[in-house]
Amino acid sequence: MGSRLRALRSLSILARLPLQDITPRRAMTSKTSHEERTAADRREPGLHTVVLDKIEQVNMNIRLLKLGPRGEKPKFLPGQWLDVHVPRIPQAGGFTITSTPDDLKKDEPYLELAVQHSPNNPPAAWLWQREKKILGTELQIRVGGSFVWPPPGIDTNQVHKVVLVAGGVGINPLLSIITHLILHSDYHGQIELLYTSRKGPSGNISSILFVKRIHELFQRDLPQKRHHYTLFCTAPFALPSTSHSGEKRSNVIRERSGDMHYVGEHQSIEYRRFEQKDLETALGPVEERGNTVAYVCGPPRMTDWAVDVLNRSKGMDQARVLCEKWW
């Protein structure tokens, strides 16, 4: 009888949970491959040959790979991903392009990928082998994805603000879009980036993926002040209370002082998760939201929640809220 009551209570609690809190969990445990998950997505025709020219270890969990094209260069839009075929593994891995199309026009053209350490993902595990073992290897790639700039079906001349919401490695496609907008496009509107992440192994802001690059990009906007980004650091949440040891408190204060390098006229830091009010503030005045486009990419629960908030925000058209789901 007691076990039955406990089961009923569990079902009652589950029934009261918002839908967004329970549905993504099934997706997170999915065993489907990248090719299966993206079977219906847009793909460019033909494979291209590239060579793994360079590997940069960003931190314990992320590697940056530079792929040099051999023969015809692939064409892609900011925000797209690659099917990457590595030797001796039948299925392709899916990895977002973090460079821009203009990087293929340089004297030494390249595509850049950020690859997370994933031992259970065979293509990713292959790309995380010892550098000497895989550098110089030829790979086959195919461009795909519809999470892009320019946004499909939207006149960019009528876009006055771009809001980008990133969680963790969800920054990857958004970095390509931001870099393109600031450095290589004729876009003159506003950019608002909300980026939430845990701090990396070094324990400070500089260890967050791509934060230095983002900071330098937004610095280029001064003195116009059209663009702004906010970092939401989810660990630690707050300064230790006075009940903690003086040494621990002074260490966190010292860490926060180092973080202040990233605070200025076009950026800020919040030691918390972002909330609905943050998204609505980023969208700006209701009467101006008809000229706003929003991009969201991050973990399942965050993405579903943020897309729902943006879609329900007064003045926003659902066709102007785009999201990328890699799970």
C-alpha positions, 0 to 999 in steps of 0.5 A, spaced: 500 500 500 505 504 501 509 503 495 502 504 491 501 511 495 508 513 493 507 511 486 501 516 485 504 521 489 510 521 483 505 521 478 501 527 481 508 531 481 510 529 474 503 531 472 504 538 475 511 539 471 511 544 465 511 540 459 518 543 457 521 540 463 519 533 461 519 532 454 527 534 452 529 528 457 527 523 452 531 527 446 537 527 451 537 520 452 536 519 444 541 513 441 540 516 434 546 518 430 547 525 427 545 523 420 538 520 423 537 526 427 538 531 421 535 526 415 530 531 413 534 537 414 537 541 408 544 539 405 548 541 400 549 536 394 556 533 394 562 531 398 568 536 399 575 533 401 579 537 406 585 536 410 585 536 418 591 542 418 591 544 425 588 542 432 588 547 438 586 545 445 581 550 448 580 546 454 579 539 457 573 539 453 573 543 447 578 542 441 578 547 435 580 544 428 582 547 422 580 544 416 584 546 409 580 545 403 583 541 397 580 542 390 573 546 390 571 550 396 565 548 399 559 554 400 556 555 406 552 560 410 553 562 417 550 558 422 551 551 418 554 545 420 558 539 417 557 532 416 564 530 417 566 523 414 572 520 418 576 514 416 574 507 418 567 510 421 561 509 417 557 514 420 558 521 419 559 526 425 555 533 425 559 539 427 558 546 427 562 551 423 565 556 427 568 560 422 565 564 416 564 564 409 570 569 408 575 565 412 575 561 405 577 567 401 583 568 405 590 566 403 590 560 407 583 558 407 580 554 412 573 552 416 573 551 423 570 546 428 569 546 435 569 539 437 567 537 444 570 531 448 565 525 447 568 518 447 561 515 446 560 519 439 565 515 434 566 521 429 568 525 435 572 520 439 576 519 432 577 527 432 580 527 439 585 522 438 593 524 439 594 530 434 600 527 431 596 521 429 590 525 425 594 531 423 594 531 415 589 526 414 584 527 409 576 528 411 570 528 407 565 533 409 558 536 406 554 542 408 548 542 412 543 546 416 537 551 416 539 555 422 543 561 418 544 568 417 540 571 413 534 568 416 530 564 411 524 568 408 526 574 412 528 581 408 534 583 412 533 590 410 527 590 415 531 587 421 534 592 425 535 588 431 538 581 432 538 577 439 542 571 440 541 566 446 546 561 447 547 556 452 554 552 453 557 549 446 550 552 443 555 558 442 558 555 436 553 557 430 552 563 433 559 565 433 559 564 426 553 569 425 556 574 430 562 574 426 559 575 420 555 580 422 560 585 425 566 583 420 563 581 413 556 584 412 553 590 411 548 589 417 548 596 421 542 594 426 543 592 433 546 585 436 544 583 443 547 576 445 545 573 452 550 567 453 550 562 459 555 558 461 559 555 467 566 557 468 571 552 465 577 549 468 581 555 470 575 558 474 575 565 471 571 568 465 577 567 460 576 560 460 569 560 457 568 558 450 570 563 445 569 569 450 575 572 448 573 572 441 566 575 443 569 580 447 574 583 441 568 582 436 564 587 440 569 592 442 569 593 434 563 596 435 565 602 440 564 608 440 557 606 436 554 602 442 550 598 437 551 592 440 551 589 447 552 582 450 551 579 457 555 573 460 551 569 465 555 565 469 552 559 473 557 557 477 559 560 482 552 563 483 554 568 489 560 571 493 561 566 499 557 569 506 561 571 511 561 564 515 566 562 510 573 562 511 576 569 509 581 565 504 575 562 500 572 569 500 578 573 498 579 567 492 572 569 490 573 576 490 580 576 486 577 571 481 571 576 480 576 582 480 579 578 474 572 578 471 571 585 471 576 585 465 570 583 461 565 589 463 564 595 460 560 599 455 557 594 451 558 588 456 556 585 463 556 579 467 551 576 471 552 570 476 546 567 475 541 563 470 538 568 465 530 569 466 524 571 462 525 578 464 532 578 461 530 575 454 524 580 454 529 586 455 534 584 450 528 584 445 527 591 446 520 595 446 514 592 444 513 596 438 520 595 435 519 587 435 517 587 428 524 588 426 527 583 431 530 576 429 532 571 435 536 565 434 537 560 440 541 554 441 543 551 447 541 545 451 534 542 450 531 544 456 534 551 456 532 552 448 525 549 449 524 554 454 527 560 451 523 559 444 517 559 448 518 565 452 520 569 445 514 566 441 509 568 447 513 575 448 508 581 445 510 583 438 514 577 436 512 573 430 514 566 431 517 566 424 522 570 427 524 566 432 529 560 430 532 555 434 538 549 432 537 543 436 543 538 435 540 533 440 
